Structures are given as C-alpha cells and as structure tokens.
Amino acid sequence: MPDDGPHRGAITPELPDGRHDRPSLVAFVTDAKTEEALHDGLIDALPEELDIRRGGIRVAIAALQKQATPKVLVVDISGEEQPLSALAELSNVVEPDVCVLVIGEIESLDFYREVTRGLGAADYLPKPLARDKVARHFGAFVRGQTPIVEAVQGGRTISVTGVRGGVGATTLSVNLGWNFGVWLRRHTVLLDPDIHLGAAAFLLNLQPGPGLRMALEAPERIDALLAERAAQPAADRLHVLAGEEKLGVEAAHAPGAAAHLMDALRRRYNFIIADVPFAPVPLYRDLLDLVDHRVLVMEPTLAAVRDTVRLLALPKGPGQEQRATVVLNRLGLPGGLTRRQVEDALKMKVDVVIPDLPRQVGNAATLGEPAMTTSSGFRGGVLEVARQVASVRMLDSAPGALDRATGTGKRRWGLGWFRRKG
C-alpha cells in the first residue's frame, strides 16, 4: 500500500492560539533547493510572508533562545551527527505546544517513528523535497489544522497531459510507469483513456483488448479484479489499461465511469499513471479532476507556451493542493525557445527540463521499449518528474540504519518532548 494515506483525508480546524506575540511560522533549512520547495509548497497556506532562514537545527536552537517560539517550527536536521539529541535540546528552548515539522536526510521508517511518536514532532519528511510533498504533508499543520487518517488508503493517481499534440506526453507517461512499476517494483497501471488513437500500449509493444471500453460503458460492473483483468501486463508489476477500437465505433462512456474506474484502480495499484489528452470529452475532464496531481508537458514553442498558460488556469480538482507540474520537453529543439524565454513568457519557472533527444526517443519507440532504459538524458528527466509527483512519505531502510544514523541503539518511545497538537 502507498505510504501517504494519513495525509489524504479531510482536515478539521483546531482552536486558534490566543496569543498574538508568536509568529505563525519560522523555518530553518540548510540548502537552497529545500528552501525553494518549502516556500513553493507553503506559500498558499499562510497569508503573510514566510520566514525561512538558512541554517540547521543548531542555528534554530541559538535563535529560539532569544525570540518568541513560533506556532509552527520547521527544522532541518541534515548533517547533524546526533539528530535525536539535538531535537531534545531544541525542546528545552521552545514552548511545549509548538508544532514541530522536521526535515532530514534519513529515509528510515524507524527514524520517522522516533521523531514523531517518540519525540512528539508533528511530522518528518526526508530530502529531497518537492513542493507537492510539502503541501500535502506540512500544509495542514501550517494552516492550524490536523490531518485525519482516512479509513481507506488508495493508490497515488497522476495525470500526464500534453499541452498540444506531439510534445511527448505519452512517452513521458510510459517511462514514468516503467520507473514506478519495473525499477521501483510498485504495483503500477498505465491508463490510456483514448480508446481510438491512444499510443501507450503501442510504445510498450502491447496489443490492447476491449476491457477498457466495456468498463467505461458499464461502470457498475467495475471492481479491482475486473480492472486488473482488463489490463495487459507489460511487466510483473506494470499493467497497461488501454483500447484500440475501430474509428467508426463511438465511445459510449457512462456518467460516473471515470470515478468508478479510478476507485477500482486505487484499490489494486500503488500508482495510476493516466495519459489524459485535453479535449472536450467529459471522461478526460473527469479524470483531470479526480487525480491527485497533474503533469503538463510542453515543448519550447510559443504555441505550447500559450496552451500551457491556459491549462494552468484550469480549476484544481478537489484532491489537488498544488498547481500542475510543468515539464519542458525537447529543450534545444532546432528553432525553439530557450529555457529563459519560456520561463519569461510563462512568468514562472518550469519544474522539470528534458533535452531534445530525437534519435534516442525515436529508436526506443521503434523497438517498443522505454527511452529511459537507454538514454541517460531522458532518464534524468523522468526520475525528477517521479520525485516531484510520487509524494511517498518514507522508504524502509536496512535493519540497523537507525542506529548508524543517530549514533545510538536506545529507543526513546513515549518521551514526547514536544507536545503534539490535535
């Protein structure tokens, strides 16, 4: 099961703090990338300017000995040899009701439990951070709210949409699915809802069947088992749910089909990658609203810039806390715009850049294999997209990692140096 369940649910407000001399949030981080992810992930959570300072937990301890404790404190423990001892020292200089959010480099479930259950910090996230991960896991605390655990967990759903035809959205979808399903061995399904001209199955050398069309026409019959049987296996943990109907066959999508299908897929797969074109089709619009995160793929042309701006203006779906991730594909395209020209026109930075690799990507498509398996340039872009959209909280590490990371084999369950809110 995906490990982001505790932050997928609804949230309930807490009683406001009666004091007015405490800042809402102060953050201490050790590097520019973390600062950028924290700023972009929390910018919508607070009305005032975010107070993000450069420095680790030792800088935070020194500063908070001389100033009022904020309501929310974000501390970076990267590079600290004794992070648990440092957090204990921090607890002696802050008020006990502070909401502490911790950032670090240790990817261990044991360490996460030590920090949250043992010390009472509200949450812990390992680096590298992405703005969507920050918004999903820290945003509710910063707003003064507490996430509620949902009774049912489900897979992470991501849509990939080309801002116009031919920009490489299907290629990115296929490779993103390959990364999660084959390289990371997470149960993954690649959904191509275009049952007439979709190319996801084609790029993996698969022959799609009629299962997707039948499921969309009779959504009341959809369950996790039917959804799995309708999909074609591309690898042990990567399935492709697609169709290839005759062009004269009309797609009779029943109302609510997208919701039924996504619900069934969530119960069976850890990741659902949907290659969703933007067109005036109710099914496509429903899918864009239902996913957890949208990815927009563009190329360095003026037409693509225009369409990207328009698609970014679409209202976010109910489960989407952040704007879409923008991928600039084919940078270096002959006659194309530079990255700076694209970002000046968009009035924002693009999130991921993939260079123009026509020979490598073209050869992979001809052979029916993912481009990331043979092209390091393309692979780097896919891995960065995966990092930004996965939003997985923790990865289990090898036994003993906690002891090596913290320099202690002792467990500190239940000490609760910080008083957890909620």
C-alpha positions as CSV (number, residue, x, y, z in Angstrom):
1,M,0.0,0.0,0.0
2,P,1.2,3.5,-0.6
3,D,2.6,5.3,2.4
4,D,0.9,8.6,2.1
5,G,-2.5,7.5,3.5
6,P,-2.5,9.6,6.7
7,H,-2.4,12.8,4.7
8,R,-5.0,12.0,2.1
9,G,-8.1,12.6,4.2
10,A,-10.2,15.6,5.2
11,I,-8.9,18.0,7.9
12,T,-10.6,19.6,10.9
13,P,-9.7,23.0,12.3
14,E,-8.2,23.5,15.7
15,L,-8.9,26.2,18.2
16,P,-6.8,29.3,17.4
17,D,-3.9,30.2,19.7
18,G,-5.0,33.2,21.9
19,R,-1.6,34.8,22.0
20,H,-0.6,37.4,19.4
21,D,3.2,37.8,20.0
22,R,4.1,34.5,18.4
23,P,5.0,34.3,14.7
24,S,2.9,31.9,12.6
25,L,5.9,30.0,11.2
26,V,9.6,30.1,11.2
27,A,11.7,27.6,9.2
28,F,15.4,26.8,9.3
29,V,16.8,24.9,6.3
30,T,20.3,24.1,5.2
31,D,20.2,24.4,1.4
32,A,18.6,26.4,-1.5
33,K,16.6,23.5,-3.0
34,T,14.9,22.7,0.3
35,E,14.2,26.4,0.8
36,E,12.6,26.7,-2.6
37,A,10.4,23.5,-2.1
38,L,9.3,24.7,1.3
39,H,8.4,28.2,0.0
40,D,6.5,27.0,-3.0
41,G,4.7,24.2,-1.0
42,L,3.5,26.5,1.8
43,I,3.0,29.8,0.0
44,D,-0.7,29.3,-0.2
45,A,-1.0,28.1,3.4
46,L,-0.2,31.4,5.1
47,P,-1.4,34.9,4.3
48,E,1.8,36.6,5.4
49,E,5.4,36.3,4.1
50,L,7.1,33.0,5.0
51,D,10.0,33.4,7.4
52,I,12.5,30.9,6.1
53,R,16.1,31.2,7.3
54,R,19.3,29.5,6.2
55,G,20.8,27.1,8.9
56,G,20.3,23.8,10.6
57,I,18.9,22.7,13.9
58,R,21.9,24.3,15.8
59,V,21.1,27.6,14.3
60,A,17.5,27.1,15.2
61,I,18.4,26.4,18.9
62,A,20.5,29.5,19.1
63,A,17.9,31.7,17.5
64,L,15.0,30.4,19.6
65,Q,16.8,31.1,22.9
66,K,16.4,34.8,22.1
67,Q,13.0,35.1,20.4
68,A,9.4,34.0,20.8
69,T,8.5,30.4,19.9
70,P,6.5,30.3,16.6
71,K,3.3,28.4,16.4
72,V,4.9,26.2,13.7
73,L,8.6,25.5,13.6
74,V,10.3,23.8,10.7
75,V,13.8,22.5,11.4
76,D,16.4,20.8,9.1
77,I,18.5,18.2,10.9
78,S,20.6,17.4,7.8
79,G,24.3,16.8,8.6
80,E,23.6,16.6,12.4
81,E,25.5,13.6,13.9
82,Q,23.1,13.2,16.8
83,P,19.7,14.4,15.4
84,L,17.6,13.0,18.2
85,S,19.8,14.6,20.9
86,A,19.6,17.9,19.0
87,L,15.8,17.7,18.9
88,A,15.8,17.0,22.6
89,E,18.0,20.1,23.1
90,L,15.6,22.1,20.9
91,S,12.7,21.1,23.1
92,N,14.3,22.9,26.1
93,V,14.3,26.3,24.4
94,V,10.8,26.3,22.8
95,E,7.3,26.3,24.3
96,P,5.9,22.8,24.6
97,D,2.8,23.4,22.4
98,V,4.8,24.3,19.3
99,C,4.1,22.3,16.2
100,V,7.4,21.0,15.1
101,L,7.9,19.8,11.5
102,V,11.3,18.1,10.8
103,I,13.3,17.7,7.6
104,G,16.3,15.5,7.2
105,E,18.3,13.1,5.1
106,I,17.5,9.8,6.8
107,E,15.0,7.6,4.9
108,S,14.0,5.1,7.6
109,L,10.6,4.2,8.9
110,D,12.2,3.6,12.4
111,F,13.6,7.1,12.4
112,Y,10.3,8.6,11.4
113,R,8.6,6.9,14.3
114,E,11.3,8.0,16.7
115,V,10.9,11.6,15.6
116,T,7.1,11.7,15.6
117,R,5.9,9.1,18.1
118,G,8.9,9.2,20.4
119,L,9.7,12.9,20.4
120,G,6.2,14.2,19.6
121,A,7.1,16.2,16.4
122,A,4.1,16.6,14.1
123,D,5.7,15.2,11.0
124,Y,9.0,14.3,9.3
125,L,10.0,14.4,5.7
126,P,13.2,13.1,4.1
127,K,15.0,15.0,1.4
128,P,14.9,15.8,-1.4
129,L,11.7,17.7,-1.0
130,A,9.2,18.6,-3.7
131,R,6.6,21.4,-3.4
132,D,3.7,19.0,-3.7
133,K,5.0,16.7,-1.0
134,V,5.5,19.7,1.3
135,A,2.0,21.0,0.6
136,R,0.4,17.6,1.3
137,H,2.3,16.7,4.4
138,F,3.0,20.1,6.0
139,G,0.3,22.3,4.7
140,A,-2.5,21.3,7.1
141,F,-0.3,21.9,10.2
142,V,0.8,25.3,8.9
143,R,-2.9,26.3,8.4
144,G,-3.6,25.3,12.1
145,Q,-5.4,22.1,11.1
146,T,-4.7,18.4,11.8
147,P,-4.9,15.8,9.1
148,I,-7.3,12.9,9.8
149,V,-6.4,9.3,8.9
150,E,-8.8,8.0,6.2
151,A,-10.3,4.6,6.8
152,V,-9.4,3.5,3.2
153,Q,-6.0,4.1,1.7
154,G,-5.5,4.1,-2.0
155,G,-3.0,4.4,-4.8
156,R,-1.5,7.7,-5.9
157,T,-3.0,9.0,-9.2
158,I,-1.2,11.2,-11.6
159,S,-2.4,12.5,-15.0
160,V,0.1,13.4,-17.7
161,T,-1.3,15.8,-20.4
162,G,0.4,17.3,-23.4
163,V,-0.5,20.9,-23.8
164,R,-0.8,20.2,-27.5
165,G,-0.2,17.2,-29.8
166,G,3.3,15.8,-30.3
167,V,5.0,17.3,-27.3
168,G,5.9,13.9,-25.8
169,A,3.2,13.3,-23.0
170,T,2.6,9.7,-23.9
171,T,6.3,8.9,-24.0
172,L,6.7,10.5,-20.6
173,S,3.7,8.6,-19.2
174,V,5.1,5.3,-20.4
175,N,8.5,5.9,-18.9
176,L,7.0,7.2,-15.7
177,G,5.0,4.0,-15.4
178,W,8.1,1.9,-16.2
179,N,10.0,3.7,-13.4
180,F,7.4,3.0,-10.8
181,G,6.4,-0.5,-11.9
182,V,9.7,-2.0,-13.1
183,W,12.5,-0.1,-11.5
184,L,10.8,0.6,-8.1
185,R,8.6,-2.5,-8.2
186,R,5.5,-0.7,-7.1
187,H,2.2,-2.1,-8.4
188,T,1.5,0.3,-11.3
189,V,-1.0,0.7,-14.0
190,L,-0.7,2.9,-17.1
191,L,-4.2,4.2,-18.1
192,D,-4.7,5.4,-21.7
193,P,-8.4,6.6,-21.9
194,D,-8.1,7.4,-25.7
195,I,-9.6,4.1,-26.9
196,H,-9.2,5.1,-30.6
197,L,-5.8,6.8,-31.0
198,G,-4.0,6.2,-27.8
199,A,-0.4,5.1,-28.1
200,A,0.7,4.0,-24.6
201,A,0.3,0.3,-25.3
202,F,1.9,0.7,-28.7
203,L,5.0,2.2,-27.2
204,L,5.4,-0.9,-25.0
205,N,4.7,-3.3,-27.8
206,L,1.4,-4.5,-26.4
207,Q,-1.9,-5.3,-28.0
208,P,-4.8,-3.8,-26.0
209,G,-8.1,-5.6,-25.7
210,P,-11.8,-4.5,-25.3
211,G,-11.8,-4.4,-21.5
212,L,-11.4,-0.7,-21.0
213,R,-14.3,0.2,-23.4
214,M,-16.5,-2.4,-21.7
215,A,-15.6,-1.0,-18.2
216,L,-16.4,2.6,-19.3
217,E,-19.7,1.6,-20.8
218,A,-20.9,-0.3,-17.7
219,P,-19.1,1.3,-14.7
220,E,-21.4,-0.5,-12.2
221,R,-19.5,-3.7,-13.1
222,I,-16.1,-2.2,-12.4
223,D,-14.2,-3.7,-9.4
224,A,-10.5,-4.1,-8.7
225,L,-10.4,-7.6,-10.1
226,L,-12.2,-6.6,-13.4
227,A,-9.9,-3.6,-13.8
228,E,-6.8,-5.8,-13.4
229,R,-8.1,-8.4,-15.9
230,A,-8.8,-5.7,-18.4
231,A,-5.2,-4.5,-18.3
232,Q,-2.4,-6.0,-20.2
233,P,0.8,-6.9,-18.4
234,A,3.9,-5.1,-19.6
235,A,6.0,-6.5,-16.7
236,D,5.4,-8.2,-13.4
237,R,4.2,-5.0,-11.7
238,L,3.4,-2.8,-14.6
239,H,0.0,-3.2,-16.4
240,V,-1.4,-1.2,-19.2
241,L,-5.2,-0.4,-19.4
242,A,-5.9,0.8,-23.0
243,G,-8.0,0.2,-26.0
244,E,-7.8,0.2,-29.8
245,E,-11.3,0.4,-31.1
246,K,-12.2,0.9,-34.7
247,L,-12.5,4.6,-35.6
248,G,-16.2,4.2,-36.5
249,V,-17.0,2.8,-33.1
250,E,-18.5,5.5,-30.9
251,A,-17.2,5.7,-27.3
252,A,-20.3,5.5,-25.1
253,H,-18.8,6.5,-21.7
254,A,-21.5,6.2,-19.0
255,P,-21.8,9.0,-16.4
256,G,-19.6,8.4,-13.4
257,A,-17.4,5.9,-15.3
258,A,-14.2,7.8,-14.5
259,A,-14.9,7.8,-10.8
260,H,-15.8,4.1,-10.7
261,L,-12.7,3.2,-12.7
262,M,-10.3,5.3,-10.6
263,D,-11.8,3.9,-7.4
264,A,-11.2,0.4,-8.5
265,L,-7.7,1.1,-9.7
266,R,-6.8,2.8,-6.4
267,R,-7.7,-0.4,-4.5
268,R,-5.4,-2.5,-6.7
269,Y,-2.4,-0.4,-7.6
270,N,0.1,1.8,-5.8
271,F,0.5,4.2,-8.7
272,I,-2.0,5.0,-11.5
273,I,-0.5,7.0,-14.4
274,A,-3.2,8.4,-16.7
275,D,-2.1,9.7,-20.1
276,V,-5.0,12.1,-20.4
277,P,-5.3,14.4,-23.5
278,F,-7.0,17.7,-23.2
279,A,-10.1,17.6,-25.3
280,P,-13.8,18.5,-24.9
281,V,-14.6,14.9,-23.7
282,P,-16.3,14.5,-20.3
283,L,-14.2,11.4,-19.5
284,Y,-11.0,13.3,-19.9
285,R,-12.1,16.3,-17.8
286,D,-13.4,13.9,-15.1
287,L,-10.0,12.2,-14.9
288,L,-8.2,15.5,-14.7
289,D,-10.4,16.4,-11.7
290,L,-10.1,13.1,-10.0
291,V,-6.3,12.6,-10.0
292,D,-4.1,13.6,-7.1
293,H,-1.6,15.5,-9.2
294,R,-1.5,16.9,-12.8
295,V,1.6,17.0,-15.0
296,L,1.6,19.3,-18.1
297,V,4.1,18.5,-20.8
298,M,5.2,21.3,-23.2
299,E,7.8,22.0,-25.8
300,P,9.8,25.2,-26.3
301,T,7.5,26.9,-28.8
302,L,5.2,29.9,-28.5
303,A,2.1,27.9,-29.2
304,A,3.0,25.5,-26.4
305,V,3.6,28.4,-24.0
306,R,0.2,29.8,-24.8
307,D,-1.5,26.5,-24.2
308,T,0.4,25.9,-21.0
309,V,-0.8,29.2,-19.6
310,R,-4.4,28.2,-20.4
311,L,-4.2,24.8,-18.9
312,L,-2.6,26.1,-15.7
313,A,-5.6,28.3,-15.3
314,L,-8.0,25.3,-15.1
315,P,-9.5,24.9,-11.6
316,K,-7.8,22.4,-9.5
317,G,-9.6,19.1,-8.6
318,P,-10.8,18.5,-5.0
319,G,-7.8,16.4,-4.1
320,Q,-5.2,18.7,-5.7
321,E,-3.4,21.0,-3.3
322,Q,-0.8,22.3,-5.7
323,R,-0.7,23.5,-9.3
324,A,0.3,21.2,-12.0
325,T,4.0,20.2,-12.5
326,V,5.2,21.7,-15.7
327,V,7.7,19.7,-17.8
328,L,9.6,21.4,-20.6
329,N,10.4,18.6,-23.0
330,R,12.7,18.8,-26.0
331,L,14.7,21.7,-24.8
332,G,17.2,22.5,-27.6
333,L,14.7,21.8,-30.3
334,P,16.0,23.4,-33.5
335,G,14.3,26.8,-33.9
336,G,12.8,26.5,-30.4
337,L,12.8,28.9,-27.5
338,T,15.5,28.9,-24.8
339,R,14.5,28.0,-21.2
340,R,14.8,31.6,-20.1
341,Q,12.4,32.7,-22.9
342,V,9.9,30.0,-21.9
343,E,10.0,31.0,-18.3
344,D,9.8,34.7,-19.0
345,A,6.7,34.0,-21.2
346,L,5.1,31.7,-18.5
347,K,6.1,34.2,-15.7
348,M,7.2,31.2,-13.7
349,K,9.9,28.6,-13.6
350,V,9.4,25.2,-15.2
351,D,9.7,22.3,-12.8
352,V,11.5,19.7,-15.0
353,V,13.5,20.1,-18.2
354,I,14.2,17.2,-20.6
355,P,16.6,17.8,-23.5
356,D,15.7,17.2,-27.2
357,L,16.7,13.6,-27.9
358,P,15.0,12.7,-31.2
359,R,17.3,9.8,-32.1
360,Q,17.2,8.1,-28.7
361,V,13.5,8.6,-28.1
362,G,12.7,7.6,-31.7
363,N,14.7,4.4,-31.6
364,A,13.1,3.4,-28.3
365,A,9.6,3.9,-29.8
366,T,10.5,1.8,-32.8
367,L,11.8,-1.0,-30.6
368,G,8.8,-0.8,-28.2
369,E,10.9,-0.1,-25.2
370,P,11.1,2.8,-22.7
371,A,13.6,5.5,-23.7
372,M,14.8,5.8,-20.1
373,T,16.4,2.4,-20.3
374,T,18.9,3.5,-22.9
375,S,19.1,7.3,-22.6
376,S,20.6,8.8,-19.5
377,G,19.5,12.3,-20.5
378,F,15.9,11.2,-20.8
379,R,16.1,9.0,-17.7
380,G,17.2,12.0,-15.6
381,G,14.1,14.0,-16.5
382,V,11.8,11.0,-15.8
383,L,13.4,10.5,-12.4
384,E,12.9,14.1,-11.5
385,V,9.2,14.0,-12.5
386,A,8.8,10.9,-10.4
387,R,10.4,12.5,-7.4
388,Q,8.0,15.5,-7.7
389,V,4.8,13.6,-8.2
390,A,5.2,10.5,-6.1
391,S,4.7,12.2,-2.7
392,V,5.7,9.0,-0.9
393,R,6.5,9.7,2.7
394,M,9.1,7.2,3.8
395,L,11.2,4.3,2.5
396,D,12.1,1.4,4.7
397,S,15.9,1.2,5.2
398,A,18.0,-1.8,6.1
399,P,18.0,-3.1,9.7
400,G,20.3,-1.1,11.9
401,A,20.0,2.1,9.8
402,L,18.5,4.0,12.8
403,D,21.5,3.1,15.0
404,R,24.0,4.1,12.3
405,A,22.2,7.4,11.6
406,T,21.7,8.5,15.1
407,G,24.7,7.0,16.9
408,T,22.5,5.2,19.4
409,G,20.8,1.9,19.7
410,K,18.5,3.1,22.5
411,R,14.8,3.6,21.8
412,R,13.0,6.6,23.2
413,W,9.4,5.6,22.8
414,G,6.9,7.8,24.5
415,L,9.1,10.6,25.9
416,G,7.2,13.2,23.8
417,W,9.5,16.2,24.3
418,F,7.2,18.2,22.0
419,R,3.5,18.2,22.9
420,R,1.8,17.1,19.7
421,K,-1.2,19.2,18.7
422,G,-4.6,17.6,18.0
